[in-house]
Amino acid sequence: MVILPTPGSSVDLREVTVRPTRGGREHRLWDRLVEEHHYLRFHGIIGKGLRHVALHGETWLALIGWQPGAFKLAARDRWIGWSQDQKFRRLHLVCNNSRFVILTPRRVPNLASRVLGLSLRRLSADVEAAHGYPAFLAETFVDVSRFTGACYRASNWRSLGLTRGFARESGGTARWRHHGQPKEIFMYELAADAAGALSRDGIPEEWNARQYDDAAPMAAPRLRSLFACLGEVPEYRSARGRRYPLASVLAVAVAARLAGYRGVTAFAQFAAPLSQEQLKAVGAFFSPSKQRYTAPSITTFHNILADLPPETLDDAIGRWTARQAGADTPLAMDGKDIRGTSRQTGDGRRMMVAAVEHGTGLVLRQAGVGDRSNEIPAVRRLSSDLDVTGRVVTMDAMHAQHETARSLLGRRADYVVTAVKDNQKTIQDDLRAIDFTGAPSHETVDKGHGRLERRRCDVVDLTGAEWDGYAALHGRRQAIRVEREREVPRTGERSLEVTWCLTSLGPDRAGPEALLELVRNHWTIENRVHYVRDFTYDEDRCRAHVRNLPRNLSCLTNAAIAIVRCDGRFGYMPEANRHYAARAQEALDLILGPPGT
């Protein structure tokens, strides 16, 4: 249990310790406390960072945040003497002290320097344990208008002078503005002659490797803001009477969705109180008669979202999301019916099929299902629109189709059909007839939600000649049997479920453990996307049905989910919605600025 200091508590500096935070609960508490107590806004630790907490017994006294070094810092680069290429390859070996918060309600003499010293002593070892490489240097910035930097001087940090007082502008461009508030630069060497080592060739090659590029500055395409991507949506309106740029209206709509607002009327209510600076930042219409920027009205939101071709909006959001996703992370594909909308239309259902990244729940792209069609051709169309090369695509029983398997393999992707059911009766009977006794297997036991759940995965290699024509889905290489046994200890209730699956992955590429994880992670699309859209954004009860409005609203929802997932500060979506509902500027910053700003 975490204990915070009280006004009457005393601190013996000799008993103070420092350690990294442990687990998601402490991570989230650390982030929340920093946001509450630090004078700067906090958007989370950027890159491969570290959260240190100082303790006195079980009481949290202070918080120290570390992240990869600042990209542009001329004084530091001159002091180290490294080349531009060395900086790109070694910037992750520099730790930036991005946040330092003392939680004690009254001043404790020497506490700050004591905590900072303890953190520095273990910093390199903690970074290596967490990320696989050590830290050579520590750096920080001190706002001289607020602080003297006494604790850094007391801990033997070296001052390199003042910055020039520039900051990157929001909006995804590499422009810098002068804010007139220079900060003092402090450096601390964590190893002997660390600055010299960073500028020489003696660093082990595995620490130089570009596998750590996500800790270094992001590549230019990934730095592009969502607002810049929305600016690429083709203009479909005639010039006459056009006031608001598409990107302006769409950016406000995404921000409103991020804050939990659900329809065009709510979007207008979100936009109405925005300040002149905020409206100017999103490129809103400047009224010559009123001599001020005006917010989009209900009619503006409705007309644009109802008439805008949804494929163009989905492409723009998908391009931004794809840059935040992993290049080879498995994808889950599944369809979702917007039930409330479907009840309003007499010509068929409003259904979309989405491609969702395993684990994160990022929606990379979605495709509409035709009125007289189903999910099967939509999945094939979606896999052709996406770059699925080198990925594993997981699908449910509906997609155990030869043409779907052929389409994926033709694009150098692999598939896992997470269930084979009655729609492929012959294949199902073949799988049931396989003797899995003695086959390679993997078993897991989980406890949660008041029940015990045991999963066992058995795998049989079907690549031998004796299996020709057996379970003959195109390209299948392994048969999978997944057994799920659930028990509720309180009531003694038990249930057993057995599922048969097929995959194009061979035994050399995926064993029972990896295949069981793929089958389980397929339901990311249900738990982290469909559930959120239904219960947080109430999509199933949405009755909007005019032209393209339902699908465009779902695109905005996917964008909001992706922003929260990439931001990483919130454990669940309603918490994020409440946060941004009270902080419209933060919502706009996430859209106008590049990821991680």
C-alpha positions as CSV (number, residue, x, y, z in Angstrom):
1,M,0.0,0.0,0.0
2,V,1.3,3.5,-0.9
3,I,1.5,6.0,1.9
4,L,1.9,9.7,1.3
5,P,3.6,12.0,3.8
6,T,1.5,14.0,6.3
7,P,2.3,17.4,7.8
8,G,3.4,16.0,11.2
9,S,5.7,13.2,9.8
10,S,9.4,13.4,10.4
11,V,12.1,12.2,8.1
12,D,15.5,10.6,8.9
13,L,17.6,11.2,5.8
14,R,19.8,8.1,6.6
15,E,16.7,5.9,6.2
16,V,15.6,7.3,2.8
17,T,15.8,4.9,-0.1
18,V,15.2,5.2,-3.9
19,R,13.8,2.5,-6.2
20,P,12.0,2.3,-9.5
21,T,8.2,2.1,-9.5
22,R,6.7,-1.4,-9.6
23,G,3.8,-2.4,-11.8
24,G,1.1,-0.4,-13.6
25,R,-0.6,0.7,-10.5
26,E,2.5,2.5,-9.1
27,H,3.2,3.9,-12.6
28,R,-0.2,5.5,-12.8
29,L,0.0,6.8,-9.3
30,W,3.4,8.3,-10.0
31,D,2.1,10.0,-13.1
32,R,-1.0,11.3,-11.3
33,L,1.1,12.8,-8.4
34,V,3.5,14.5,-10.8
35,E,0.6,16.0,-12.7
36,E,-0.9,17.3,-9.4
37,H,2.2,18.6,-7.8
38,H,4.6,19.8,-10.6
39,Y,4.2,23.3,-12.0
40,L,4.6,22.1,-15.6
41,R,2.0,20.1,-17.6
42,F,2.8,16.4,-17.7
43,H,2.1,14.2,-20.7
44,G,4.0,11.1,-19.5
45,I,7.5,9.8,-19.7
46,I,8.7,10.0,-23.3
47,G,10.6,7.0,-24.9
48,K,12.4,4.4,-22.8
49,G,12.3,6.2,-19.5
50,L,12.4,5.4,-15.8
51,R,10.3,6.5,-12.8
52,H,12.1,6.7,-9.5
53,V,10.4,7.0,-6.1
54,A,12.1,8.0,-2.9
55,L,10.8,6.3,0.2
56,H,11.0,6.6,4.0
57,G,9.7,3.2,5.1
58,E,6.5,2.9,3.0
59,T,6.0,6.6,2.7
60,W,6.6,8.2,-0.7
61,L,8.7,11.3,-0.2
62,A,9.8,12.4,-3.7
63,L,9.4,11.5,-7.4
64,I,12.1,11.6,-10.1
65,G,11.4,11.1,-13.8
66,W,14.1,10.1,-16.3
67,Q,13.8,9.9,-20.1
68,P,16.1,10.0,-23.1
69,G,18.2,13.2,-23.7
70,A,16.9,16.3,-25.4
71,F,17.3,16.3,-29.1
72,K,18.5,19.9,-29.7
73,L,20.9,21.1,-27.0
74,A,23.9,22.9,-28.6
75,A,25.8,23.5,-25.3
76,R,25.7,19.8,-24.4
77,D,26.7,18.7,-27.9
78,R,29.7,21.0,-27.9
79,W,30.8,19.8,-24.4
80,I,30.5,16.1,-25.4
81,G,32.1,16.7,-28.8
82,W,30.1,14.0,-30.6
83,S,29.2,14.0,-34.3
84,Q,25.6,14.3,-35.6
85,D,25.6,10.6,-36.4
86,Q,27.0,9.7,-33.0
87,K,24.2,11.8,-31.4
88,F,21.5,9.9,-33.3
89,R,23.0,6.6,-32.3
90,R,23.8,7.4,-28.7
91,L,21.2,9.9,-27.4
92,H,19.4,7.1,-25.5
93,L,22.6,6.8,-23.4
94,V,21.9,10.2,-21.9
95,C,19.1,10.5,-19.3
96,N,17.2,13.7,-19.0
97,N,15.8,14.5,-15.5
98,S,12.4,15.7,-16.8
99,R,10.5,15.9,-13.5
100,F,11.5,16.2,-9.8
101,V,8.8,16.5,-7.2
102,I,9.1,16.7,-3.4
103,L,5.9,15.4,-1.8
104,T,6.6,16.4,1.8
105,P,4.2,19.2,2.9
106,R,6.9,21.0,4.9
107,R,10.5,21.7,3.9
108,V,13.0,19.0,4.9
109,P,16.6,20.3,4.8
110,N,18.9,18.4,2.4
111,L,16.1,16.0,1.3
112,A,16.3,17.0,-2.4
113,S,20.1,16.6,-2.7
114,R,19.9,13.3,-0.7
115,V,17.2,11.9,-3.0
116,L,18.9,13.1,-6.2
117,G,22.2,11.5,-5.1
118,L,20.6,8.1,-4.3
119,S,18.8,8.2,-7.7
120,L,22.0,9.0,-9.6
121,R,23.9,6.1,-7.9
122,R,21.5,3.5,-9.2
123,L,20.4,5.2,-12.4
124,S,22.7,3.5,-14.9
125,A,22.1,0.0,-13.4
126,D,18.3,0.6,-13.4
127,V,18.3,1.7,-17.0
128,E,20.3,-1.3,-18.1
129,A,18.0,-3.7,-16.2
130,A,14.9,-2.1,-17.8
131,H,16.1,-1.4,-21.3
132,G,19.3,-3.4,-21.9
133,Y,21.9,-0.5,-22.1
134,P,23.5,1.7,-19.4
135,A,23.3,5.4,-18.9
136,F,26.4,7.5,-19.3
137,L,25.2,11.0,-18.6
138,A,22.4,12.7,-16.8
139,E,21.1,16.2,-17.8
140,T,18.5,18.6,-16.6
141,F,17.1,22.1,-17.1
142,V,16.4,24.5,-14.3
143,D,14.1,27.5,-14.7
144,V,16.2,30.3,-13.3
145,S,13.2,32.5,-12.8
146,R,11.8,30.0,-10.3
147,F,14.8,28.0,-8.8
148,T,18.5,28.3,-8.1
149,G,19.4,24.7,-8.8
150,A,20.9,24.3,-5.4
151,C,20.2,20.6,-5.1
152,Y,22.0,19.9,-8.4
153,R,25.0,22.0,-7.4
154,A,25.1,20.2,-4.1
155,S,25.1,16.9,-5.9
156,N,28.1,18.0,-8.0
157,W,26.3,18.6,-11.3
158,R,28.2,20.7,-13.9
159,S,26.5,23.9,-15.2
160,L,26.9,24.5,-18.9
161,G,25.2,27.9,-19.0
162,L,21.8,28.9,-20.2
163,T,19.7,27.8,-23.1
164,R,18.8,30.3,-25.8
165,G,15.1,30.3,-24.8
166,F,13.5,28.5,-27.7
167,A,10.8,25.9,-27.8
168,R,9.3,23.8,-30.6
169,E,6.0,25.0,-32.0
170,S,3.0,22.8,-31.9
171,G,1.4,21.5,-35.1
172,G,3.9,18.8,-36.2
173,T,6.4,21.2,-38.0
174,A,10.1,21.5,-37.1
175,R,9.7,25.3,-36.3
176,W,11.0,26.9,-33.1
177,R,9.8,30.0,-31.3
178,H,11.6,32.2,-28.9
179,H,9.7,32.3,-25.5
180,G,12.3,34.4,-23.7
181,Q,12.6,32.1,-20.7
182,P,16.1,30.6,-20.8
183,K,16.9,27.7,-18.5
184,E,20.2,26.6,-16.9
185,I,21.7,23.4,-18.3
186,F,23.2,20.9,-15.8
187,M,25.1,17.7,-16.6
188,Y,26.3,14.8,-14.4
189,E,28.7,12.1,-15.6
190,L,27.5,8.7,-14.4
191,A,30.8,7.0,-15.5
192,A,34.4,8.1,-15.6
193,D,35.0,10.4,-18.7
194,A,31.5,9.7,-19.9
195,A,31.5,12.7,-22.2
196,G,34.7,11.4,-23.9
197,A,33.4,7.9,-24.2
198,L,30.2,9.1,-26.0
199,S,32.4,10.9,-28.6
200,R,34.8,8.0,-29.2
201,D,34.4,4.5,-30.9
202,G,34.9,2.5,-27.7
203,I,31.2,1.9,-26.9
204,P,30.1,-1.7,-27.5
205,E,28.3,-2.0,-30.8
206,E,25.1,-3.4,-29.2
207,W,24.7,-0.1,-27.3
208,N,25.2,1.8,-30.5
209,A,22.6,-0.2,-32.4
210,R,19.6,1.5,-34.0
211,Q,17.3,-0.9,-32.2
212,Y,17.1,1.8,-29.7
213,D,15.8,4.4,-32.1
214,D,12.5,4.6,-30.3
215,A,14.4,6.2,-27.4
216,A,16.1,8.6,-29.8
217,P,14.2,11.3,-31.7
218,M,11.4,10.0,-33.8
219,A,11.8,9.9,-37.6
220,A,10.2,12.8,-39.4
221,P,7.1,10.9,-40.7
222,R,6.3,9.7,-37.1
223,L,6.6,13.3,-35.8
224,R,3.7,14.5,-38.0
225,S,0.7,15.6,-36.0
226,L,-2.8,14.3,-36.4
227,F,-3.8,17.8,-37.4
228,A,-1.3,17.6,-40.3
229,C,-2.8,14.3,-41.5
230,L,-6.3,15.7,-41.2
231,G,-5.1,18.6,-43.5
232,E,-4.6,16.0,-46.2
233,V,-8.3,15.1,-46.4
234,P,-9.4,16.1,-49.9
235,E,-11.7,19.0,-50.1
236,Y,-15.1,17.9,-51.5
237,R,-17.1,21.2,-51.0
238,S,-17.6,23.9,-53.6
239,A,-15.7,27.2,-52.9
240,R,-18.9,29.2,-52.5
241,G,-19.9,29.7,-48.9
242,R,-17.0,27.7,-47.5
243,R,-15.7,29.2,-44.3
244,Y,-14.1,26.5,-42.2
245,P,-11.2,24.3,-43.4
246,L,-12.0,20.7,-43.1
247,A,-8.9,20.1,-40.9
248,S,-10.2,22.8,-38.5
249,V,-13.7,21.2,-38.0
250,L,-12.3,17.7,-37.8
251,A,-9.6,18.6,-35.3
252,V,-12.3,20.2,-33.0
253,A,-14.5,17.1,-33.5
254,V,-11.7,14.7,-32.5
255,A,-10.9,16.9,-29.4
256,A,-14.5,16.8,-28.5
257,R,-14.6,13.0,-28.9
258,L,-11.5,12.8,-26.8
259,A,-13.3,14.7,-24.1
260,G,-16.3,12.2,-24.3
261,Y,-18.7,14.4,-26.3
262,R,-20.8,12.1,-28.5
263,G,-22.7,13.9,-31.3
264,V,-22.7,17.0,-33.5
265,T,-24.7,19.0,-31.0
266,A,-22.2,18.1,-28.3
267,F,-19.3,19.0,-30.6
268,A,-20.7,22.5,-31.1
269,Q,-21.1,22.8,-27.3
270,F,-17.5,21.8,-26.9
271,A,-16.3,24.3,-29.5
272,A,-18.4,27.3,-28.2
273,P,-16.3,28.1,-25.1
274,L,-12.9,27.7,-26.9
275,S,-10.7,30.8,-26.5
276,Q,-9.6,33.0,-29.4
277,E,-6.1,31.5,-29.2
278,Q,-7.4,28.0,-29.4
279,L,-9.7,28.7,-32.3
280,K,-6.8,30.4,-34.1
281,A,-4.6,27.4,-33.5
282,V,-7.0,25.1,-35.2
283,G,-7.5,27.5,-38.1
284,A,-11.1,28.5,-37.4
285,F,-12.9,31.1,-39.5
286,F,-12.1,34.7,-38.7
287,S,-15.3,36.8,-39.0
288,P,-14.5,40.3,-40.5
289,S,-17.8,41.7,-39.2
290,K,-17.3,40.4,-35.6
291,Q,-13.5,40.8,-35.7
292,R,-12.9,37.5,-34.0
293,Y,-12.5,33.8,-34.6
294,T,-15.8,31.9,-34.5
295,A,-16.5,28.3,-33.5
296,P,-18.2,25.9,-35.9
297,S,-21.9,25.5,-35.3
298,I,-24.1,22.4,-35.1
299,T,-25.0,22.8,-38.8
300,T,-21.4,23.0,-39.8
301,F,-20.5,19.8,-37.9
302,H,-23.5,18.0,-39.2
303,N,-23.1,18.9,-42.9
304,I,-19.4,18.1,-43.0
305,L,-19.6,14.8,-41.1
306,A,-22.7,13.7,-43.1
307,D,-21.3,14.5,-46.5
308,L,-17.6,13.9,-46.1
309,P,-16.6,10.6,-47.8
310,P,-15.7,8.3,-44.9
311,E,-12.9,6.6,-46.7
312,T,-10.9,9.9,-46.9
313,L,-11.3,10.5,-43.2
314,D,-10.5,6.9,-42.3
315,D,-7.4,7.0,-44.6
316,A,-6.1,10.2,-42.9
317,I,-6.6,8.9,-39.4
318,G,-5.2,5.5,-40.4
319,R,-2.0,7.0,-41.8
320,W,-1.4,8.8,-38.5
321,T,-2.2,5.7,-36.4
322,A,0.0,3.4,-38.5
323,R,3.0,5.6,-37.8
324,Q,2.5,5.1,-34.0
325,A,2.0,1.3,-34.4
326,G,4.6,-1.4,-34.6
327,A,5.8,-2.5,-38.0
328,D,5.3,-6.2,-37.4
329,T,2.8,-6.4,-34.6
330,P,0.0,-9.0,-35.2
331,L,-3.4,-7.6,-36.3
332,A,-6.9,-8.7,-35.4
333,M,-9.7,-8.3,-37.9
334,D,-13.3,-8.4,-37.0
335,G,-16.6,-6.6,-37.8
336,K,-18.9,-4.5,-35.6
337,D,-22.5,-3.5,-36.3
338,I,-23.6,0.0,-35.1
339,R,-26.9,-1.3,-33.8
340,G,-28.7,1.9,-33.1
341,T,-28.0,3.2,-36.5
342,S,-28.9,0.0,-38.2
343,R,-32.4,0.1,-36.6
344,Q,-33.0,3.5,-38.3
345,T,-32.1,2.3,-41.8
346,G,-34.5,0.0,-43.7
347,D,-31.9,-0.9,-46.4
348,G,-29.5,-2.9,-44.3
349,R,-27.0,-2.8,-41.5
350,R,-24.3,-0.2,-40.8
351,M,-21.3,-2.5,-40.2
352,M,-17.6,-1.8,-40.3
353,V,-14.6,-4.3,-40.2
354,A,-11.6,-3.0,-38.4
355,A,-7.9,-4.0,-38.3
356,V,-6.7,-3.6,-34.7
357,E,-3.2,-4.0,-33.4
358,H,-2.8,-6.7,-30.8
359,G,-2.1,-5.4,-27.3
360,T,-2.4,-1.7,-27.8
361,G,-5.9,-1.7,-29.5
362,L,-4.9,0.9,-32.1
363,V,-7.3,0.8,-35.1
364,L,-5.1,1.0,-38.2
365,R,-7.9,1.0,-40.7
366,Q,-11.6,0.1,-41.1
367,A,-13.7,-0.8,-44.1
368,G,-17.5,-0.6,-44.6
369,V,-19.6,-3.7,-45.2
370,G,-22.0,-3.5,-48.2
371,D,-25.8,-3.6,-47.6
372,R,-26.1,-7.0,-49.3
373,S,-22.8,-8.4,-48.2
374,N,-21.0,-9.6,-45.1
375,E,-17.6,-9.3,-43.4
376,I,-15.7,-11.7,-45.7
377,P,-15.1,-9.5,-48.7
378,A,-14.5,-6.5,-46.4
379,V,-11.6,-8.3,-44.7
380,R,-10.1,-9.1,-48.0
381,R,-10.4,-5.5,-49.1
382,L,-9.0,-4.3,-45.8
383,S,-5.9,-6.6,-46.0
384,S,-5.2,-5.2,-49.5
385,D,-5.5,-1.6,-48.4
386,L,-3.1,-2.2,-45.5
387,D,0.6,-3.1,-45.6
388,V,0.3,-6.5,-43.9
389,T,3.8,-7.8,-45.1
390,G,5.4,-9.7,-42.3
391,R,2.4,-9.5,-40.0
392,V,0.2,-12.2,-38.5
393,V,-3.5,-11.6,-39.0
394,T,-5.9,-13.3,-36.6
395,M,-9.6,-13.8,-37.6
396,D,-12.6,-15.6,-36.3
397,A,-14.5,-18.6,-37.7
398,M,-16.3,-16.6,-40.4
399,H,-13.0,-16.1,-42.2
400,A,-11.9,-19.7,-42.5
401,Q,-12.1,-19.2,-46.3
402,H,-9.7,-20.3,-49.0
403,E,-9.8,-17.0,-50.8
404,T,-9.1,-15.0,-47.7
405,A,-6.2,-17.3,-46.8
406,R,-4.9,-17.0,-50.3
407,S,-5.2,-13.2,-50.3
408,L,-3.2,-12.9,-47.0
409,L,-0.4,-15.3,-48.1
410,G,-0.2,-13.6,-51.4
411,R,0.7,-10.4,-49.5
412,R,3.4,-12.2,-47.5
413,A,1.3,-12.2,-44.3
414,D,0.3,-15.2,-42.2
415,Y,-3.0,-16.0,-40.6
416,V,-4.4,-17.6,-37.5
417,V,-8.1,-18.7,-37.6
418,T,-9.0,-18.5,-34.0
419,A,-11.9,-21.0,-34.3
420,V,-13.2,-23.3,-37.0
421,K,-16.9,-23.9,-36.7
422,D,-19.9,-25.3,-38.6
423,N,-19.4,-22.9,-41.6
424,Q,-16.5,-25.2,-42.5
425,K,-18.0,-28.5,-41.4
426,T,-15.5,-30.7,-43.3
427,I,-12.5,-28.9,-41.9
428,Q,-14.0,-28.9,-38.4
429,D,-14.6,-32.7,-38.6
430,D,-11.0,-33.3,-39.7
431,L,-9.7,-31.2,-36.8
432,R,-11.9,-33.1,-34.3
433,A,-10.5,-36.4,-35.6
434,I,-6.9,-35.5,-35.0
435,D,-5.3,-37.2,-32.0
436,F,-3.5,-34.4,-30.1
437,T,-2.2,-36.9,-27.5
438,G,1.5,-36.3,-27.0
439,A,1.6,-33.3,-29.2
440,P,3.6,-30.2,-28.2
441,S,1.6,-28.2,-25.7
442,H,1.6,-25.2,-23.4
443,E,-0.6,-24.5,-20.4
444,T,-1.4,-21.3,-18.4
445,V,-3.4,-20.7,-15.3
446,D,-4.9,-17.3,-14.5
447,K,-6.8,-16.0,-11.5
448,G,-9.1,-13.0,-11.6
449,H,-12.6,-11.8,-11.6
450,G,-13.5,-14.4,-9.0
451,R,-12.5,-17.4,-11.1
452,L,-9.7,-19.7,-12.0
453,E,-9.0,-20.2,-15.7
454,R,-6.8,-22.9,-17.2
455,R,-5.9,-22.8,-20.8
456,R,-4.1,-25.6,-22.6
457,C,-2.8,-25.3,-26.2
458,D,-1.9,-28.5,-28.2
459,V,-0.4,-28.2,-31.7
460,V,0.1,-30.7,-34.5
461,D,2.3,-30.2,-37.5
462,L,0.3,-30.7,-40.7
463,T,3.2,-30.1,-43.2
464,G,3.9,-33.9,-43.7
465,A,2.7,-35.7,-46.8
466,E,0.4,-37.9,-44.7
467,W,-1.8,-34.8,-44.0
468,D,-2.3,-33.9,-47.6
469,G,-6.0,-32.9,-48.2
470,Y,-6.7,-33.0,-44.4
471,A,-8.2,-29.8,-42.8
472,A,-7.5,-28.4,-46.3
473,L,-7.6,-24.6,-45.7
474,H,-5.2,-23.0,-48.1
475,G,-1.7,-22.6,-46.7
476,R,-2.5,-24.2,-43.3
477,R,0.6,-25.6,-41.6
478,Q,-0.4,-26.4,-38.0
479,A,-3.6,-27.5,-36.3
480,I,-4.3,-26.1,-32.9
481,R,-6.6,-27.3,-30.1
482,V,-7.3,-24.8,-27.3
483,E,-9.0,-26.1,-24.1
484,R,-10.4,-23.5,-21.7
485,E,-11.5,-24.7,-18.2
486,R,-13.1,-22.2,-15.9
487,E,-13.9,-22.6,-12.2
488,V,-15.6,-20.3,-9.8
489,P,-14.2,-21.3,-6.4
490,R,-17.0,-19.5,-4.4
491,T,-19.7,-21.6,-6.1
492,G,-17.8,-24.6,-7.4
493,E,-19.2,-23.9,-10.9
494,R,-17.1,-25.4,-13.7
495,S,-17.2,-25.1,-17.5
496,L,-15.1,-26.6,-20.3
497,E,-14.7,-25.2,-23.8
498,V,-12.7,-26.7,-26.6
499,T,-11.8,-24.8,-29.8
500,W,-10.0,-25.9,-32.9
501,C,-7.9,-23.4,-34.9
502,L,-5.6,-23.4,-38.0
503,T,-2.6,-21.3,-38.9
504,S,-0.2,-20.8,-41.7
505,L,2.7,-20.4,-39.3
506,G,5.0,-23.4,-39.3
507,P,6.5,-25.1,-36.2
508,D,9.8,-23.3,-36.8
509,R,8.1,-19.9,-36.4
510,A,5.4,-20.4,-33.7
511,G,5.1,-23.1,-31.0
512,P,2.2,-23.7,-28.6
513,E,3.1,-20.8,-26.3
514,A,3.2,-18.2,-29.1
515,L,0.0,-19.6,-30.8
516,L,-1.9,-19.6,-27.5
517,E,-0.9,-15.9,-27.0
518,L,-2.0,-15.1,-30.6
519,V,-5.4,-16.7,-30.1
520,R,-5.9,-14.9,-26.7
521,N,-4.8,-11.6,-28.0
522,H,-7.2,-11.8,-30.9
523,W,-9.9,-10.7,-28.5
524,T,-8.1,-7.4,-28.0
525,I,-10.5,-6.1,-30.7
526,E,-13.4,-6.9,-28.4
527,N,-12.0,-5.8,-25.1
528,R,-10.1,-2.7,-26.1
529,V,-12.1,-1.4,-29.1
530,H,-15.7,-2.8,-29.4
531,Y,-16.3,-2.7,-25.7
532,V,-15.0,0.9,-25.4
533,R,-17.0,2.1,-28.4
534,D,-20.2,0.5,-27.0
535,F,-19.9,1.3,-23.3
536,T,-17.8,4.5,-23.1
537,Y,-19.0,6.2,-26.3
538,D,-22.5,4.5,-26.2
539,E,-22.2,3.7,-29.9
540,D,-24.8,0.9,-29.9
541,R,-27.4,3.4,-28.9
542,C,-26.3,6.1,-31.4
543,R,-29.3,6.7,-33.7
544,A,-27.5,9.0,-36.1
545,H,-28.1,7.5,-39.6
546,V,-27.9,10.4,-42.1
547,R,-25.7,9.5,-45.1
548,N,-22.0,9.1,-43.9
549,L,-22.5,10.5,-40.4
550,P,-22.4,7.1,-38.5
551,R,-19.2,5.9,-40.1
552,N,-17.5,9.3,-39.7
553,L,-18.4,9.4,-36.0
554,S,-16.9,5.9,-35.6
555,C,-13.7,7.2,-37.3
556,L,-13.5,10.0,-34.8
557,T,-14.0,7.5,-32.0
558,N,-11.1,5.4,-33.3
559,A,-8.9,8.5,-33.4
560,A,-9.7,9.4,-29.8
561,I,-9.0,5.8,-28.7
562,A,-5.7,5.9,-30.5
563,I,-4.6,9.2,-29.0
564,V,-5.3,7.9,-25.4
565,R,-3.5,4.6,-26.1
566,C,-0.5,6.4,-27.5
567,D,-0.5,8.9,-24.7
568,G,-0.3,6.1,-22.2
569,R,-1.3,8.1,-19.1
570,F,-4.7,6.6,-18.5
571,G,-5.6,3.0,-17.6
572,Y,-9.1,3.2,-19.0
573,M,-11.0,5.5,-21.4
574,P,-13.6,7.2,-19.1
575,E,-10.8,8.5,-16.9
576,A,-9.2,10.1,-20.0
577,N,-12.6,11.5,-21.1
578,R,-13.1,13.2,-17.8
579,H,-9.6,14.6,-17.8
580,Y,-9.8,16.2,-21.2
581,A,-13.4,17.4,-20.7
582,A,-11.9,19.7,-18.0
583,R,-8.8,20.5,-20.0
584,A,-9.7,21.4,-23.6
585,Q,-6.2,22.8,-24.3
586,E,-4.5,19.5,-23.5
587,A,-6.9,17.7,-25.9
588,L,-6.1,20.2,-28.7
589,D,-2.3,20.0,-28.0
590,L,-2.4,16.2,-28.5
591,I,-4.0,16.8,-31.9
592,L,-2.0,19.8,-33.0
593,G,1.4,18.6,-31.8
594,P,3.5,15.6,-32.8
595,P,3.3,12.4,-30.7
596,G,5.1,12.7,-27.4
597,T,5.0,16.6,-27.2
